[in-house]
Amino acid sequence: MGERLNLYTHDGQFHADEVFATAMFSIISDDLNIVRGSDTDIPQDTVNWIIYDIGGGALDHHSVENKERNGTHPGTDVPYAACGLVWKKYYREVLEALDCPESYMDTVFRRIDNSLVIGIDAVDNGYDPVLDAVSGLNLDDAVKSDIVQRAKTGMSVSQIIKDVNPPWNSSMDPFDAFMDAVSFAKDILLNRIDSIISSLDGRDYVMQCIYYSGEHMMIMDEFAPWEGVIYSRSSYDPKAHDIWFVISPALRGGWNVQCVLLDSDDRSSYRHALPSEWYGLRYDELQKVSGVETAVFCHPSGFLAGAGTKSDAVRMARIAMEKQK
């Protein structure tokens, strides 16, 4: 797949930005000549070599001049690192290698950039968007520090990649560790791209389900990611705006009835809620309270309930609507 690519990046400790950049090249071609070296051994042949995260060229970001030239990710203050620079330049080659439809390419590019690449670039540049956001607020320094620390509750993909570096007391070959990290990053990237393409593939089906929706219910005979489609269309499509519940097959068997959110950013705001007396109940208890014979569960927060049959899932939605009157 693809012609041979000669790649040169820096040696020493590796980071997520050049690891993911290398993973992108590994999708374009399975014939890679990868050299990790110092800034004194950089190939002079820039036609046959791709040099990134080192060397001061178009795919480097370390000098003041490069940072000014590269700018920031669109609409943000996040500077580019090698990951973002390679993605911006080579994303079409990556997506073409994966047979991504032409009509999807710009959307996939933006979604990968916004959901994965921008975070990697931010960490590599030492840019903390939360710290940047609170720095201009009129808050006590201790409060600002607390906000920043609370925002660091999750483990970033950059830290996960960093941990693949051989420990100080390890005999593992650094290049082998680098290639392990690249393989791991490639899986992450492929899964993210596949997820986005899959959601785009399902968009037409979801729009068809919206068209046939009625009585505040959208019924799907097979599941496809629907939330983004409904919320994006609700401001101008009366049919999407009118949906309160989505009934679809459950991955574990049976059927689910899920509440559509009033505010897509607030996971507890429902256009119409399920009955509160169902919350947290399962099987016999829920069947007794709801009167639905095959009722299986209701999530403790009330956003989702399940039944053994499609007709009973629809019935649960109808009961919820009756209780709203």
C-alpha positions, 0 to 999 in steps of 0.5 A: 500500500503506497510507495516507500516513505523515508521518515526522519524525526527526533531521537530521545524521548518520544511524544504523542505528536510525532508518534501520531504523525508517524501513525498517519504515515503508516496508514498512507504506506506500509513501506516505511523507512523510519529514522530517529536521529539528532538535529546534526544528522538531518537528511539534506535530501528534502525531496525524498525524505519527510522530516517532522518535529525536528529540523526547522522545516514546514513540519517542525514547530519548535522555533519562535519563527515556526510557531509564528508561521504555523499559527494556531488551530482554527478558532483557538489559541492552540499552537500546532505541533507535529501531529497537527502539521502532518494531519493538516498536510497529509489528511487526504492521503490518509483518508484516501488510503482508508477509502473515505468517501470524497464527500466526507473528507472535510468533515472527517478532517475537522472532527479528527482535528477537534477531537484528537489532534488539537489535544495532542498539539496542546499538550506538546506545546505546554498549552493548557486551555483551561488555564488560559481561559481562567487567567483572564477572569477576576478570580482568586488565584487559589480558585483558578488553581483549583479549577485547573486542577479539577480539569485534569481528572482524566488521563490524556492520550499524550500521557498514555503515549509518554508512558510507553517510553522505556523506563530509566532502568529498562533494557528495552530498545527505544526504537522498539518502544517507539514502534509499539507506541506508533502501533497503538496510536494507529489503532486509536486513529483508525478507530476514531476515523472509523467511528466518524465515518460510521456516524456519517454513513448513518446520517441518511438513515437517521434523517429517514427515521426523523421523516417517519417519526410521529407522536413525539417518537422516532422508531429505529429498526436498527441502531445508528448514532442519532443524537447529533443529527436530531440536535443539529436539525431541531432548530429548523426541522419541526419533525426533529424538534418534535421528537421526545423519545427514540426507540431502538434495538438494544445492543444487549438484546431487547429494545431501548427507549431513550429521552431526547435532551432539551439541551444537548450540553446538559445530560439531565435536561429532557424534552420529556422525562420518563416517570420518576417512579421508574428510576433505578428499577429493574425487572419485577419491580419495574414491571409492577410499577410501570404495568409493562410486561417485559420492562427490563430496567430504567436508568437511575438518572431516568434518561434510558429504559429498556423492554424485551419487545419493541411494542413494550418499548413504545408502550413505555414511551406512551405511558411517559407521555400520558404522565406528562399531560 
